[in-house]
Amino acid sequence: MTRPLLRPALLVALSLMATRALAEAAPPSGEPFEIVRALQAVQDGIAHGDTAAHGSHLALIRQIGEKFLAADPGVWSNPQNGQAVVIYLLSGGAPQIVRKLPRDKINVDKALFDGALAYVEGRQDEARDLLKDVKPRTISSGMGGQVALVQGALFARSEASLAIERLDDARLLLPGTLVEEAALRREILLVGQAEDFDKFEFLTLAYIRHYRNSVYAGDFWQRFSTGLTQSSLALDDRRFARIAALLDQIDRASRLKLYLVIARGALIRGKLAVVRLAGERALTLSADATADRERAHLYRGASRALTDEYDGGVAELKALDRSKLAERDVLLLNATLQLALDVRKPVAGPAAVMSADKPPPTPARIDLASSNAMLARARTQLDELELLTKDRRP
């Protein structure tokens, strides 16, 4: 049976009680699995923002290690205590402590024990081999959730779909805990890379709902940002309102930074509707006379000049204060202006209708969608610019 989902206030109270209990001498009858449960209560408090528990966490782990070493060897025949050793390891416990325990008396599956030890000692290949075939839902939820979380980390690069499946298991087996919080942090990046927007949105909302005060929330938002900007998730203008709703949950400075990143990525990929939307959001968030404001104008101006507001867009680009732009943005500005001039050039007609004294009129409206060749040329030029500037980024 899984541990019940506890309210944050109760978790904080439990973590403080566990901190005090572990700071005192444990009663002689205290079983290892009971001590580890107290540690888990402290960790669950961390997931809900208990900074005091976070500060005492390492000290508690050291104390538990000392109590393990002082325990009567006979206690390890109890399967619950054997599982507690694995949970202790995967909760940040010291492998050097575990190696001093009487291994022949610890009643726990060999693959689980050896796999956990290999993982915390950095022997990743060995850990993968030992833990790959373990089905977390077939073992106790306390240990199963921890093992599933580790599997998610071990297979994130080599087998992303398996990693996502295991992180789903971790969340299911240990809801309301630091394990679920950590699983959400790890999974958000993987589903972003898999371009699964619906699940990306679901995981983000789940984290906001349950763990927005977590001590590790900053790590979640960093992974969220990476998953969002290193994929095409934000490049579909039809889902932009949903992206904006997610971004509304984070602080203003981070939101501005993400909109600028999205706008640049969309411009490089020719997604001009998204460039316009993200650029306008960035303008509302940026302060006057700042580099961020100039960048926002750069992206919005580019989207206008390359679609149906040519004159206004070009004017916006020419009005930029280049001294506030980084080198890569100056290069992008120059390329965009040249591209805008190129696509505005009239197509040569039959000689009979051409006049040497009067060039043909330029159209009042630029419609890139009407010319596949023009679109291809624009995309090629922007791609070449990205290759030119990517190694010069600050």
LUMSEVEX-591386 format. One record per residue (C-alpha): residue number from 0; residue in three letters; x, y, z. Coordinates in Angstrom, 2 decimals. Example, Ala and Ser with C-alpha at 12.3 -4.5 7.8 and 13.67 -1.06 7.14 Angstrom:
! LUMSEVEX-591386
nr:0 rest:ALA u:12.30 v:-4.50 w:7.80
nr:1 rest:SER u:13.67 v:-1.06 w:7.14
! end
This chain:
! LUMSEVEX-591386
nr:0 rest:MET u:0.00 v:0.00 w:0.00
nr:1 rest:THR u:1.31 v:3.46 w:-0.83
nr:2 rest:ARG u:1.90 v:6.04 w:1.82
nr:3 rest:PRO u:-1.08 v:8.41 w:2.05
nr:4 rest:LEU u:-0.91 v:11.82 w:0.47
nr:5 rest:LEU u:-0.32 v:14.20 w:3.38
nr:6 rest:ARG u:-1.10 v:17.88 w:3.42
nr:7 rest:PRO u:1.93 v:20.18 w:3.33
nr:8 rest:ALA u:1.31 v:21.55 w:6.86
nr:9 rest:LEU u:1.20 v:18.05 w:8.28
nr:10 rest:LEU u:4.35 v:17.07 w:6.39
nr:11 rest:VAL u:6.20 v:20.05 w:7.81
nr:12 rest:ALA u:5.10 v:19.12 w:11.33
nr:13 rest:LEU u:6.22 v:15.52 w:10.77
nr:14 rest:SER u:9.58 v:16.62 w:9.46
nr:15 rest:LEU u:10.24 v:18.78 w:12.51
nr:16 rest:MET u:9.23 v:15.93 w:14.80
nr:17 rest:ALA u:11.52 v:13.55 w:12.92
nr:18 rest:THR u:14.39 v:16.03 w:13.14
nr:19 rest:ARG u:14.05 v:16.21 w:16.90
nr:20 rest:ALA u:13.63 v:12.46 w:17.25
nr:21 rest:LEU u:16.73 v:11.63 w:15.24
nr:22 rest:ALA u:18.75 v:14.27 w:17.09
nr:23 rest:GLU u:18.20 v:12.27 w:20.28
nr:24 rest:ALA u:19.34 v:8.72 w:20.96
nr:25 rest:ALA u:17.03 v:6.22 w:19.34
nr:26 rest:PRO u:15.38 v:3.76 w:21.74
nr:27 rest:PRO u:17.04 v:0.31 w:21.84
nr:28 rest:SER u:13.97 v:-1.27 w:20.23
nr:29 rest:GLY u:14.00 v:1.13 w:17.24
nr:30 rest:GLU u:14.00 v:-0.88 w:14.00
nr:31 rest:PRO u:16.00 v:0.35 w:10.97
nr:32 rest:PHE u:12.86 v:0.58 w:8.85
nr:33 rest:GLU u:11.24 v:2.86 w:11.46
nr:34 rest:ILE u:14.25 v:5.18 w:11.42
nr:35 rest:VAL u:14.20 v:5.31 w:7.63
nr:36 rest:ARG u:10.50 v:6.19 w:7.69
nr:37 rest:ALA u:11.38 v:9.18 w:9.86
nr:38 rest:LEU u:13.99 v:10.20 w:7.28
nr:39 rest:GLN u:11.40 v:9.96 w:4.53
nr:40 rest:ALA u:9.06 v:12.22 w:6.50
nr:41 rest:VAL u:11.83 v:14.82 w:6.66
nr:42 rest:GLN u:12.47 v:14.50 w:2.92
nr:43 rest:ASP u:8.80 v:14.85 w:2.14
nr:44 rest:GLY u:8.81 v:18.09 w:4.12
nr:45 rest:ILE u:11.63 v:19.32 w:1.88
nr:46 rest:ALA u:9.42 v:18.67 w:-1.14
nr:47 rest:HIS u:6.84 v:21.02 w:0.36
nr:48 rest:GLY u:9.24 v:23.83 w:1.23
nr:49 rest:ASP u:10.57 v:22.96 w:4.69
nr:50 rest:THR u:13.96 v:24.68 w:4.58
nr:51 rest:ALA u:14.75 v:23.69 w:8.18
nr:52 rest:ALA u:14.44 v:20.03 w:7.24
nr:53 rest:HIS u:16.66 v:20.61 w:4.22
nr:54 rest:GLY u:19.33 v:22.14 w:6.41
nr:55 rest:SER u:19.41 v:19.18 w:8.79
nr:56 rest:HIS u:19.06 v:16.50 w:6.12
nr:57 rest:LEU u:22.71 v:15.49 w:5.81
nr:58 rest:ALA u:23.14 v:15.36 w:9.58
nr:59 rest:LEU u:20.15 v:13.04 w:9.83
nr:60 rest:ILE u:21.57 v:10.71 w:7.21
nr:61 rest:ARG u:24.83 v:10.52 w:9.15
nr:62 rest:GLN u:22.96 v:9.72 w:12.35
nr:63 rest:ILE u:21.02 v:6.96 w:10.65
nr:64 rest:GLY u:24.27 v:5.46 w:9.37
nr:65 rest:GLU u:25.62 v:5.39 w:12.93
nr:66 rest:LYS u:22.48 v:3.68 w:14.18
nr:67 rest:PHE u:22.70 v:1.09 w:11.40
nr:68 rest:LEU u:26.26 v:0.25 w:12.41
nr:69 rest:ALA u:25.25 v:-0.04 w:16.06
nr:70 rest:ALA u:22.25 v:-2.27 w:15.35
nr:71 rest:ASP u:22.23 v:-5.91 w:16.43
nr:72 rest:PRO u:23.13 v:-8.09 w:13.38
nr:73 rest:GLY u:19.99 v:-10.11 w:13.91
nr:74 rest:VAL u:17.70 v:-7.22 w:12.93
nr:75 rest:TRP u:18.76 v:-7.51 w:9.29
nr:76 rest:SER u:16.93 v:-10.80 w:8.82
nr:77 rest:ASN u:13.68 v:-8.83 w:8.87
nr:78 rest:PRO u:12.78 v:-8.11 w:5.21
nr:79 rest:GLN u:11.52 v:-4.64 w:6.15
nr:80 rest:ASN u:14.93 v:-3.78 w:7.52
nr:81 rest:GLY u:16.61 v:-5.20 w:4.42
nr:82 rest:GLN u:14.45 v:-2.96 w:2.25
nr:83 rest:ALA u:15.29 v:-0.05 w:4.56
nr:84 rest:VAL u:18.97 v:-0.44 w:3.61
nr:85 rest:VAL u:18.12 v:-0.02 w:-0.09
nr:86 rest:ILE u:15.84 v:2.94 w:0.63
nr:87 rest:TYR u:18.56 v:4.52 w:2.80
nr:88 rest:LEU u:21.06 v:4.20 w:-0.03
nr:89 rest:LEU u:18.72 v:5.70 w:-2.61
nr:90 rest:SER u:17.74 v:8.51 w:-0.23
nr:91 rest:GLY u:21.29 v:9.83 w:-0.05
nr:92 rest:GLY u:22.77 v:7.31 w:2.38
nr:93 rest:ALA u:26.49 v:6.65 w:2.54
nr:94 rest:PRO u:27.62 v:3.53 w:0.62
nr:95 rest:GLN u:30.67 v:3.18 w:2.88
nr:96 rest:ILE u:28.29 v:2.68 w:5.81
nr:97 rest:VAL u:26.29 v:0.03 w:3.98
nr:98 rest:ARG u:29.45 v:-1.85 w:3.03
nr:99 rest:LYS u:30.23 v:-2.26 w:6.74
nr:100 rest:LEU u:26.91 v:-3.97 w:7.42
nr:101 rest:PRO u:26.74 v:-7.82 w:7.57
nr:102 rest:ARG u:25.72 v:-8.40 w:3.93
nr:103 rest:ASP u:25.12 v:-12.12 w:4.48
nr:104 rest:LYS u:22.44 v:-11.29 w:7.04
nr:105 rest:ILE u:20.61 v:-8.56 w:5.09
nr:106 rest:ASN u:17.36 v:-10.02 w:3.80
nr:107 rest:VAL u:16.82 v:-8.24 w:0.49
nr:108 rest:ASP u:16.96 v:-9.14 w:-3.19
nr:109 rest:LYS u:20.57 v:-9.26 w:-4.40
nr:110 rest:ALA u:19.94 v:-7.39 w:-7.65
nr:111 rest:LEU u:18.22 v:-4.57 w:-5.79
nr:112 rest:PHE u:20.96 v:-4.31 w:-3.17
nr:113 rest:ASP u:23.85 v:-4.49 w:-5.63
nr:114 rest:GLY u:22.10 v:-2.22 w:-8.13
nr:115 rest:ALA u:21.42 v:0.46 w:-5.52
nr:116 rest:LEU u:25.02 v:0.28 w:-4.31
nr:117 rest:ALA u:26.37 v:0.52 w:-7.87
nr:118 rest:TYR u:24.15 v:3.53 w:-8.57
nr:119 rest:VAL u:25.22 v:5.58 w:-5.55
nr:120 rest:GLU u:28.86 v:4.69 w:-6.16
nr:121 rest:GLY u:28.67 v:5.98 w:-9.73
nr:122 rest:ARG u:28.91 v:2.65 w:-11.52
nr:123 rest:GLN u:26.12 v:3.54 w:-13.92
nr:124 rest:ASP u:26.52 v:0.75 w:-16.48
nr:125 rest:GLU u:26.51 v:-1.90 w:-13.79
nr:126 rest:ALA u:23.51 v:-0.30 w:-12.11
nr:127 rest:ARG u:21.59 v:-0.33 w:-15.41
nr:128 rest:ASP u:22.31 v:-4.00 w:-15.95
nr:129 rest:LEU u:21.25 v:-4.92 w:-12.42
nr:130 rest:LEU u:18.09 v:-2.81 w:-12.24
nr:131 rest:LYS u:16.76 v:-2.83 w:-15.80
nr:132 rest:ASP u:14.49 v:-5.86 w:-15.36
nr:133 rest:VAL u:13.16 v:-4.82 w:-11.93
nr:134 rest:LYS u:9.43 v:-4.03 w:-12.10
nr:135 rest:PRO u:8.81 v:-1.38 w:-9.43
nr:136 rest:ARG u:5.11 v:-2.20 w:-9.11
nr:137 rest:THR u:5.90 v:-5.78 w:-8.09
nr:138 rest:ILE u:7.81 v:-4.79 w:-4.94
nr:139 rest:SER u:6.82 v:-2.77 w:-1.88
nr:140 rest:SER u:5.81 v:0.77 w:-2.78
nr:141 rest:GLY u:8.35 v:2.40 w:-0.47
nr:142 rest:MET u:11.24 v:0.68 w:-2.18
nr:143 rest:GLY u:9.55 v:0.43 w:-5.58
nr:144 rest:GLY u:9.09 v:4.18 w:-5.88
nr:145 rest:GLN u:12.74 v:4.81 w:-5.04
nr:146 rest:VAL u:13.95 v:2.20 w:-7.52
nr:147 rest:ALA u:11.66 v:3.57 w:-10.25
nr:148 rest:LEU u:13.10 v:7.05 w:-9.71
nr:149 rest:VAL u:16.63 v:5.69 w:-10.09
nr:150 rest:GLN u:15.66 v:3.78 w:-13.22
nr:151 rest:GLY u:14.31 v:7.02 w:-14.66
nr:152 rest:ALA u:17.71 v:8.62 w:-14.16
nr:153 rest:LEU u:19.67 v:5.64 w:-15.44
nr:154 rest:PHE u:17.77 v:5.29 w:-18.72
nr:155 rest:ALA u:17.05 v:8.95 w:-19.47
nr:156 rest:ARG u:19.66 v:9.15 w:-22.23
nr:157 rest:SER u:19.68 v:5.64 w:-23.66
nr:158 rest:GLU u:15.99 v:4.67 w:-23.45
nr:159 rest:ALA u:13.90 v:7.76 w:-22.89
nr:160 rest:SER u:10.56 v:5.97 w:-23.28
nr:161 rest:LEU u:11.51 v:3.46 w:-20.57
nr:162 rest:ALA u:12.72 v:6.28 w:-18.34
nr:163 rest:ILE u:9.39 v:8.10 w:-18.72
nr:164 rest:GLU u:7.51 v:4.90 w:-17.91
nr:165 rest:ARG u:9.55 v:4.36 w:-14.75
nr:166 rest:LEU u:9.14 v:7.97 w:-13.63
nr:167 rest:ASP u:5.39 v:7.51 w:-14.05
nr:168 rest:ASP u:5.70 v:4.48 w:-11.74
nr:169 rest:ALA u:7.60 v:6.53 w:-9.17
nr:170 rest:ARG u:4.86 v:9.16 w:-9.12
nr:171 rest:LEU u:2.15 v:6.54 w:-8.82
nr:172 rest:LEU u:3.83 v:4.54 w:-6.05
nr:173 rest:LEU u:4.82 v:7.45 w:-3.80
nr:174 rest:PRO u:2.44 v:10.39 w:-4.29
nr:175 rest:GLY u:2.93 v:13.44 w:-2.11
nr:176 rest:THR u:6.58 v:12.65 w:-1.41
nr:177 rest:LEU u:10.02 v:13.88 w:-2.39
nr:178 rest:VAL u:10.17 v:10.91 w:-4.77
nr:179 rest:GLU u:7.16 v:12.19 w:-6.72
nr:180 rest:GLU u:8.58 v:15.72 w:-6.68
nr:181 rest:ALA u:11.92 v:14.48 w:-8.04
nr:182 rest:ALA u:10.17 v:12.33 w:-10.65
nr:183 rest:LEU u:8.25 v:15.37 w:-11.92
nr:184 rest:ARG u:11.48 v:17.36 w:-12.16
nr:185 rest:ARG u:13.19 v:14.65 w:-14.20
nr:186 rest:GLU u:10.25 v:13.74 w:-16.38
nr:187 rest:ILE u:9.40 v:17.28 w:-17.50
nr:188 rest:LEU u:12.60 v:17.48 w:-19.54
nr:189 rest:LEU u:12.14 v:14.04 w:-21.10
nr:190 rest:VAL u:8.58 v:14.66 w:-22.28
nr:191 rest:GLY u:9.71 v:18.04 w:-23.62
nr:192 rest:GLN u:12.41 v:16.34 w:-25.65
nr:193 rest:ALA u:9.80 v:13.83 w:-26.82
nr:194 rest:GLU u:7.63 v:16.80 w:-27.92
nr:195 rest:ASP u:4.62 v:15.49 w:-25.98
nr:196 rest:PHE u:2.99 v:18.83 w:-25.23
nr:197 rest:ASP u:-0.10 v:17.47 w:-23.48
nr:198 rest:LYS u:1.97 v:15.55 w:-20.96
nr:199 rest:PHE u:4.42 v:18.45 w:-20.64
nr:200 rest:GLU u:1.51 v:20.66 w:-19.68
nr:201 rest:PHE u:0.07 v:18.03 w:-17.32
nr:202 rest:LEU u:3.36 v:17.57 w:-15.44
nr:203 rest:THR u:3.88 v:21.31 w:-15.15
nr:204 rest:LEU u:0.43 v:21.85 w:-13.67
nr:205 rest:ALA u:0.92 v:18.89 w:-11.30
nr:206 rest:TYR u:4.16 v:20.39 w:-10.04
nr:207 rest:ILE u:2.60 v:23.82 w:-9.58
nr:208 rest:ARG u:-0.36 v:22.31 w:-7.74
nr:209 rest:HIS u:1.66 v:20.22 w:-5.29
nr:210 rest:TYR u:5.29 v:21.37 w:-5.16
nr:211 rest:ARG u:5.61 v:25.00 w:-6.15
nr:212 rest:ASN u:7.16 v:25.71 w:-2.72
nr:213 rest:SER u:9.68 v:22.87 w:-2.93
nr:214 rest:VAL u:13.27 v:23.60 w:-1.99
nr:215 rest:TYR u:14.12 v:22.24 w:-5.44
nr:216 rest:ALA u:11.53 v:24.24 w:-7.42
nr:217 rest:GLY u:14.28 v:26.20 w:-9.14
nr:218 rest:ASP u:15.62 v:22.99 w:-10.67
nr:219 rest:PHE u:12.15 v:22.13 w:-11.97
nr:220 rest:TRP u:11.77 v:25.48 w:-13.73
nr:221 rest:GLN u:15.24 v:25.17 w:-15.24
nr:222 rest:ARG u:14.29 v:21.78 w:-16.70
nr:223 rest:PHE u:10.94 v:23.20 w:-17.81
nr:224 rest:SER u:12.72 v:26.02 w:-19.64
nr:225 rest:THR u:15.13 v:23.63 w:-21.33
nr:226 rest:GLY u:12.35 v:21.26 w:-22.38
nr:227 rest:LEU u:10.30 v:24.14 w:-23.74
nr:228 rest:THR u:13.00 v:25.96 w:-25.67
nr:229 rest:GLN u:15.05 v:23.05 w:-26.99
nr:230 rest:SER u:12.07 v:21.48 w:-28.73
nr:231 rest:SER u:9.31 v:22.68 w:-31.01
nr:232 rest:LEU u:6.72 v:22.74 w:-28.19
nr:233 rest:ALA u:6.52 v:26.52 w:-28.19
nr:234 rest:LEU u:6.61 v:26.95 w:-31.97
nr:235 rest:ASP u:2.95 v:26.25 w:-32.69
nr:236 rest:ASP u:0.96 v:29.47 w:-32.53
nr:237 rest:ARG u:-2.24 v:27.47 w:-31.96
nr:238 rest:ARG u:-1.03 v:26.40 w:-28.52
nr:239 rest:PHE u:0.58 v:29.72 w:-27.60
nr:240 rest:ALA u:-2.18 v:30.66 w:-25.15
nr:241 rest:ARG u:-1.52 v:27.43 w:-23.23
nr:242 rest:ILE u:2.21 v:28.15 w:-23.18
nr:243 rest:ALA u:1.51 v:31.64 w:-21.85
nr:244 rest:ALA u:-0.71 v:30.21 w:-19.09
nr:245 rest:LEU u:2.18 v:27.99 w:-17.96
nr:246 rest:LEU u:4.66 v:30.85 w:-18.08
nr:247 rest:ASP u:2.33 v:33.00 w:-15.98
nr:248 rest:GLN u:3.18 v:30.71 w:-13.06
nr:249 rest:ILE u:6.82 v:31.79 w:-12.88
nr:250 rest:ASP u:8.50 v:35.04 w:-11.89
nr:251 rest:ARG u:8.52 v:38.04 w:-14.22
nr:252 rest:ALA u:12.27 v:37.99 w:-14.98
nr:253 rest:SER u:12.24 v:34.31 w:-15.91
nr:254 rest:ARG u:9.11 v:34.77 w:-17.97
nr:255 rest:LEU u:10.73 v:37.60 w:-19.94
nr:256 rest:LYS u:13.84 v:35.53 w:-20.56
nr:257 rest:LEU u:11.79 v:32.60 w:-21.86
nr:258 rest:TYR u:9.70 v:34.74 w:-24.20
nr:259 rest:LEU u:12.89 v:36.17 w:-25.70
nr:260 rest:VAL u:14.35 v:32.68 w:-26.16
nr:261 rest:ILE u:11.11 v:31.45 w:-27.74
nr:262 rest:ALA u:10.98 v:34.45 w:-30.08
nr:263 rest:ARG u:14.55 v:33.93 w:-31.25
nr:264 rest:GLY u:14.06 v:30.20 w:-31.79
nr:265 rest:ALA u:10.85 v:30.83 w:-33.69
nr:266 rest:LEU u:12.54 v:33.43 w:-35.91
nr:267 rest:ILE u:15.37 v:31.07 w:-36.79
nr:268 rest:ARG u:12.80 v:28.41 w:-37.69
nr:269 rest:GLY u:10.60 v:30.76 w:-39.68
nr:270 rest:LYS u:7.62 v:30.58 w:-37.28
nr:271 rest:LEU u:6.76 v:34.23 w:-37.67
nr:272 rest:ALA u:3.37 v:34.11 w:-35.91
nr:273 rest:VAL u:5.07 v:32.80 w:-32.78
nr:274 rest:VAL u:7.84 v:35.40 w:-33.14
nr:275 rest:ARG u:5.18 v:38.12 w:-33.09
nr:276 rest:LEU u:3.32 v:36.68 w:-30.10
nr:277 rest:ALA u:6.43 v:36.07 w:-28.01
nr:278 rest:GLY u:7.96 v:39.41 w:-28.96
nr:279 rest:GLU u:4.86 v:41.29 w:-27.88
nr:280 rest:ARG u:4.76 v:39.44 w:-24.55
nr:281 rest:ALA u:8.40 v:40.31 w:-24.00
nr:282 rest:LEU u:7.68 v:43.96 w:-24.71
nr:283 rest:THR u:5.04 v:44.09 w:-21.98
nr:284 rest:LEU u:7.47 v:42.54 w:-19.48
nr:285 rest:SER u:10.62 v:44.52 w:-20.29
nr:286 rest:ALA u:11.63 v:47.89 w:-18.89
nr:287 rest:ASP u:12.28 v:50.97 w:-21.01
nr:288 rest:ALA u:15.79 v:51.56 w:-22.37
nr:289 rest:THR u:17.02 v:48.07 w:-21.52
nr:290 rest:ALA u:18.73 v:45.46 w:-23.65
nr:291 rest:ASP u:15.74 v:43.18 w:-23.18
nr:292 rest:ARG u:13.40 v:45.85 w:-24.54
nr:293 rest:GLU u:15.61 v:46.26 w:-27.62
nr:294 rest:ARG u:15.66 v:42.50 w:-28.19
nr:295 rest:ALA u:11.87 v:42.36 w:-27.89
nr:296 rest:HIS u:11.58 v:45.11 w:-30.52
nr:297 rest:LEU u:14.06 v:43.22 w:-32.70
nr:298 rest:TYR u:11.88 v:40.10 w:-32.74
nr:299 rest:ARG u:8.57 v:41.88 w:-33.11
nr:300 rest:GLY u:9.99 v:44.15 w:-35.81
nr:301 rest:ALA u:11.35 v:41.16 w:-37.71
nr:302 rest:SER u:7.99 v:39.39 w:-37.59
nr:303 rest:ARG u:6.26 v:42.50 w:-38.92
nr:304 rest:ALA u:8.80 v:43.24 w:-41.67
nr:305 rest:LEU u:8.71 v:39.69 w:-42.96
nr:306 rest:THR u:4.92 v:39.39 w:-43.05
nr:307 rest:ASP u:2.28 v:42.03 w:-43.72
nr:308 rest:GLU u:3.57 v:45.13 w:-41.91
nr:309 rest:TYR u:6.69 v:45.72 w:-43.93
nr:310 rest:ASP u:7.08 v:49.47 w:-43.49
nr:311 rest:GLY u:6.27 v:49.47 w:-39.77
nr:312 rest:GLY u:8.50 v:46.47 w:-39.16
nr:313 rest:VAL u:11.49 v:47.93 w:-41.00
nr:314 rest:ALA u:11.03 v:51.22 w:-39.15
nr:315 rest:GLU u:10.98 v:49.35 w:-35.83
nr:316 rest:LEU u:14.18 v:47.52 w:-36.75
nr:317 rest:LYS u:15.96 v:50.69 w:-37.90
nr:318 rest:ALA u:15.02 v:52.46 w:-34.66
nr:319 rest:LEU u:16.81 v:49.90 w:-32.48
nr:320 rest:ASP u:19.67 v:51.03 w:-30.27
nr:321 rest:ARG u:22.40 v:48.72 w:-31.53
nr:322 rest:SER u:24.66 v:49.57 w:-28.60
nr:323 rest:LYS u:22.27 v:47.66 w:-26.32
nr:324 rest:LEU u:22.33 v:44.51 w:-28.45
nr:325 rest:ALA u:24.78 v:41.63 w:-28.12
nr:326 rest:GLU u:26.92 v:40.83 w:-31.16
nr:327 rest:ARG u:24.80 v:37.87 w:-32.14
nr:328 rest:ASP u:21.67 v:40.05 w:-32.08
nr:329 rest:VAL u:23.34 v:42.75 w:-34.20
nr:330 rest:LEU u:24.17 v:40.05 w:-36.74
nr:331 rest:LEU u:20.59 v:38.84 w:-36.62
nr:332 rest:LEU u:19.33 v:42.41 w:-37.07
nr:333 rest:ASN u:21.54 v:42.98 w:-40.11
nr:334 rest:ALA u:20.51 v:39.69 w:-41.68
nr:335 rest:THR u:16.83 v:40.37 w:-41.03
nr:336 rest:LEU u:16.99 v:43.82 w:-42.57
nr:337 rest:GLN u:18.77 v:42.45 w:-45.62
nr:338 rest:LEU u:16.25 v:39.64 w:-45.89
nr:339 rest:ALA u:13.38 v:42.12 w:-45.64
nr:340 rest:LEU u:14.91 v:44.17 w:-48.45
nr:341 rest:ASP u:15.43 v:41.03 w:-50.54
nr:342 rest:VAL u:11.87 v:39.81 w:-50.26
nr:343 rest:ARG u:10.58 v:43.28 w:-51.10
nr:344 rest:LYS u:12.48 v:43.38 w:-54.38
nr:345 rest:PRO u:10.08 v:43.11 w:-57.34
nr:346 rest:VAL u:10.23 v:40.10 w:-59.61
nr:347 rest:ALA u:11.47 v:41.06 w:-63.08
nr:348 rest:GLY u:8.73 v:41.00 w:-65.68
nr:349 rest:PRO u:8.80 v:40.83 w:-69.51
nr:350 rest:ALA u:11.08 v:43.36 w:-71.12
nr:351 rest:ALA u:8.14 v:44.88 w:-72.97
nr:352 rest:VAL u:6.57 v:46.19 w:-69.78
nr:353 rest:MET u:9.79 v:47.28 w:-68.12
nr:354 rest:SER u:10.83 v:50.91 w:-68.18
nr:355 rest:ALA u:14.43 v:52.00 w:-67.91
nr:356 rest:ASP u:13.37 v:55.25 w:-66.26
nr:357 rest:LYS u:10.76 v:53.96 w:-63.86
nr:358 rest:PRO u:11.11 v:50.75 w:-61.84
nr:359 rest:PRO u:7.96 v:48.70 w:-61.34
nr:360 rest:PRO u:5.98 v:49.49 w:-58.21
nr:361 rest:THR u:6.57 v:47.42 w:-55.11
nr:362 rest:PRO u:3.57 v:45.70 w:-53.58
nr:363 rest:ALA u:1.90 v:47.29 w:-50.59
nr:364 rest:ARG u:1.55 v:43.93 w:-48.88
nr:365 rest:ILE u:4.20 v:41.24 w:-48.52
nr:366 rest:ASP u:2.78 v:37.72 w:-48.51
nr:367 rest:LEU u:5.60 v:35.24 w:-47.93
nr:368 rest:ALA u:3.19 v:32.35 w:-48.02
nr:369 rest:SER u:2.57 v:33.02 w:-51.70
nr:370 rest:SER u:6.11 v:32.20 w:-52.68
nr:371 rest:ASN u:7.64 v:28.88 w:-51.70
nr:372 rest:ALA u:10.97 v:29.90 w:-53.20
nr:373 rest:MET u:11.04 v:33.08 w:-51.16
nr:374 rest:LEU u:10.21 v:31.21 w:-47.96
nr:375 rest:ALA u:12.92 v:28.67 w:-48.65
nr:376 rest:ARG u:15.45 v:31.44 w:-49.23
nr:377 rest:ALA u:14.47 v:33.18 w:-46.00
nr:378 rest:ARG u:14.77 v:29.97 w:-44.03
nr:379 rest:THR u:18.17 v:29.19 w:-45.56
nr:380 rest:GLN u:19.52 v:32.64 w:-44.76
nr:381 rest:LEU u:18.33 v:32.45 w:-41.17
nr:382 rest:ASP u:19.78 v:28.96 w:-40.77
nr:383 rest:GLU u:23.13 v:30.18 w:-42.06
nr:384 rest:LEU u:22.99 v:33.06 w:-39.63
nr:385 rest:GLU u:22.32 v:30.72 w:-36.73
nr:386 rest:LEU u:25.39 v:28.66 w:-37.65
nr:387 rest:LEU u:27.41 v:31.84 w:-37.83
nr:388 rest:THR u:26.34 v:33.16 w:-34.43
nr:389 rest:LYS u:25.91 v:30.06 w:-32.27
nr:390 rest:ASP u:29.57 v:29.92 w:-31.31
nr:391 rest:ARG u:29.59 v:33.59 w:-30.33
nr:392 rest:ARG u:26.75 v:33.46 w:-27.85
nr:393 rest:PRO u:27.52 v:34.95 w:-24.44
! end
